[in-house]
Amino acid sequence: MSEERDDDMTVTCRQCDQLLPDLFEGRRDTTLLIELDEQVRRREGCQRCYGSYRKTADLCREVLAEATPPEGLPGRLTEFLRKTLRDNEES
């Protein structure tokens, strides 16, 4: 992605790349989302990047919605982490 700014652009490509994950997760304000959307419409490279982030976020949401941990996994994971922490403290 180019880091150049066009005179009419207020967000650089690098800034877009850094902001996209937060925007898809709702951690940024609406004004910034509108500004980013305007830039994406102007540039083909931005459109590809935006589309890729959008597809990835959608696929992750689908997988997480369908995912069910195996029986007993949360307890085993918690115990493993506690043991690992204790072992590291003793080292």
C-alpha positions as CSV (number, residue, x, y, z in Angstrom):
1,M,0.0,0.0,0.0
2,S,1.2,3.5,-0.7
3,E,1.8,5.9,2.1
4,E,1.2,9.0,-0.1
5,R,-1.7,11.3,0.6
6,D,-3.8,12.7,-2.2
7,D,-4.8,16.3,-1.5
8,D,-8.4,15.3,-1.1
9,M,-7.6,12.3,1.2
10,T,-7.6,12.7,4.9
11,V,-6.6,9.1,5.7
12,T,-3.4,7.5,4.4
13,C,-3.3,3.8,3.2
14,R,-1.1,2.9,6.1
15,Q,-3.7,4.4,8.5
16,C,-6.5,2.5,6.8
17,D,-4.5,-0.7,7.2
18,Q,-4.1,0.0,10.9
19,L,-7.7,1.0,11.4
20,L,-9.6,-1.8,9.5
21,P,-9.5,-4.4,12.2
22,D,-10.8,-2.0,14.9
23,L,-13.5,-0.8,12.5
24,F,-14.8,-4.3,11.8
25,E,-15.0,-5.0,15.5
26,G,-16.8,-1.7,16.3
27,R,-13.9,-0.1,18.3
28,R,-13.8,3.1,16.3
29,D,-16.2,6.0,15.9
30,T,-18.7,6.4,13.0
31,T,-17.1,9.5,11.6
32,L,-13.8,7.6,11.0
33,L,-15.7,4.8,9.4
34,I,-17.4,7.2,7.0
35,E,-14.1,8.8,6.1
36,L,-12.5,5.4,5.5
37,D,-15.4,4.2,3.4
38,E,-15.0,7.3,1.2
39,Q,-11.4,6.6,0.7
40,V,-12.0,2.9,-0.1
41,R,-14.5,3.9,-2.8
42,R,-11.8,6.0,-4.5
43,R,-9.0,3.4,-4.7
44,E,-8.9,0.0,-6.2
45,G,-6.1,-1.2,-3.8
46,C,-8.1,0.0,-0.8
47,Q,-11.2,-1.9,-2.2
48,R,-9.2,-5.1,-2.4
49,C,-7.8,-4.7,1.1
50,Y,-11.1,-3.8,2.6
51,G,-12.8,-6.7,0.9
52,S,-10.2,-9.1,2.2
53,Y,-10.6,-7.8,5.8
54,R,-14.4,-8.0,5.5
55,K,-14.3,-11.6,4.2
56,T,-11.8,-12.6,6.9
57,A,-13.9,-11.0,9.7
58,D,-17.1,-12.6,8.4
59,L,-15.5,-16.1,8.2
60,C,-14.1,-15.8,11.7
61,R,-17.5,-14.8,13.1
62,E,-19.1,-17.8,11.3
63,V,-16.6,-20.2,12.7
64,L,-16.7,-18.8,16.2
65,A,-20.5,-19.0,16.2
66,E,-20.4,-22.7,15.3
67,A,-17.5,-23.6,17.5
68,T,-18.1,-25.7,20.6
69,P,-15.1,-26.7,22.7
70,P,-14.8,-30.4,23.4
71,E,-16.1,-31.7,26.7
72,G,-13.8,-30.8,29.6
73,L,-11.5,-28.6,27.5
74,P,-12.0,-25.4,29.4
75,G,-11.1,-27.0,32.7
76,R,-8.1,-28.8,31.3
77,L,-6.9,-25.6,29.7
78,T,-7.3,-23.7,32.9
79,E,-5.3,-26.3,34.8
80,F,-2.6,-26.4,32.2
81,L,-2.2,-22.6,32.4
82,R,-2.1,-22.6,36.2
83,K,0.5,-25.4,36.2
84,T,2.6,-23.5,33.6
85,L,2.5,-20.3,35.6
86,R,3.5,-22.1,38.8
87,D,6.4,-23.9,37.0
88,N,7.6,-20.6,35.6
89,E,7.4,-18.9,39.0
90,E,9.6,-21.7,40.5
91,S,12.2,-21.4,37.7
